[in-house]
Amino acid sequence: MLQNKIKVEFPNKSDNERFARTVAAAFIVELDPTMDQLSEVKTAVSEAVTNAIIHGYEGCDGIITMEGEIVDRTVEFTVSDKGIGISDIKLAREPLFTGKPEMERSGMGFTIMETFMDSVDVESEVGKGTRVTMRKCLG
């Protein structure tokens, strides 16, 4: 059984979205994913990290934690922050909903994650932060 784990922490700076995509791609390469699978995982991770950067700390400095785990041919990525949290997760997951319309956000982050990954779980508590866990089997 193939197993591997990573954990990285980085500031909530927009440039670190590219870093997270690169880490995700490098981490799953041992599974020999197709180009489509690689692109899908990178995009889902990018959306989760972008959400944490834009929404997690409301313009204040903060840390984003990204964890990855491989068990057999399933990859799991968790992106978490200790920011403001989401008051209504169900609403936030609705397509086209955005908490930042002034930034011309599309409101498609969770929809994209759900499209490209097999499962997406969101846990959040107002004032304590948000944790997004995404899984995809690369079988």
N, C-alpha and C positions, 0 to 999 in steps of 0.2 A: 504494500500500500504506500503510495507516494504521499508524503506529507511535507509541508513547509509553512513557515510563518514569518511575517514581517510586521514591524511597527515603526512608523515615522511620525514625527511631530514637526510642524512648521508654522510660521506666522501667517495670519490671514491676509496676506498680500496677494494681489491678483496675479503676479508673476508665478506664484507657487502652484497655480492651476496646471501649468505646463509641466512643472516638476512632478506633480501627482500623476499625470497621464503617463509620463515616462517611467516612473516607478512601477505603476500598474502593468505596463507593457513588459518591462524587464522581468517582473515577478512571474507572469504567466507564461513566458516564453518556453519554460521547461516542459509545458504541456503540449507544445507544438500546435498552437491554435491556428485555425484558418485566418486569412487576412480579415474576413468579415467578423469573426469572433474577436480578434484582437481589436479591431476598430470599435466594435460594440462595447466591449469592456472599458476601453479607454474613454469612450464618450460618456458612459454611465458614471464612471468615477469622476470625470471632469464636471459633470452636472452636479454631483453631490458636493464636491469641493467648492464649486462656484457658489452654490446655495449657502454653504457655510461661510464663505468669504463675504458675500453680499449681505446676507440676512442675519448671520449668527451673532455678530457683535455690534451691529448698528453704527458702523464707522469707527468704533474703538478698536484698539489693538487686542488681539487674542491669539490663541493657539488652536490649530486644527490637528487632530490626530487621525491618521489613516492606518488601518490595520488590514493585513491580508492573510488569508489562510487557504492552503490547498490541501484537500483530502481526496485521494484518488484523482478523479478528473473534474472535481467540482471546486471552483474558486469562490471565495467569499471575501468581499471588501466591506469594511466598516469605516465610515467617515463620521467623526463626532467633533462637537465643539462644546464649550461651557458658557455659551452666550445666552441670549435672551429667551430662547425656546420658541416653540410654535404653540399659539393658543388654541388653534383649531386645525388639527392634522388632516381631518377629512376634507375641509375646505381647501387647505394648502395643496392637497393632492388632486384637486379638480383641474382638468385641462383648462388652460388659459387664465387661471387665477394667478395674480401676482400681487405681492405685498409692496412692490416698488414700481408702480406704473410710471412715475416720473423718470425712471431710468430706462424706459422703453424695454422692459423685460417682457419676454414672451409668455411667461407662466407655464412653460412646457417642461421644466426640469424633471419633476417626478414622472410625468408621462413618458419622457425619453428614457429614464431609468427603468421604468416598468416595461417598456417595449424591448429594450436590449438585454435585460437580465431575466432570469427565470423567476426570481422573487425579490421583492423590495419590502423591507420592514422599517417603519419609522417610529421611533420613540422620542418623546420630547416632554419637557416640563418647563413651564414658564419660569424664567429666572435662573434656570439650571443648565439649559442646553438641549441639544438635539443629537440623536444618533441614528444614522441611516445605514442599514445592513442590506447588502445586495449579494445574491448568489447566482452563479451560472455554471451549468454542467458543460464541460467542453469535450464531451464523449464522442 
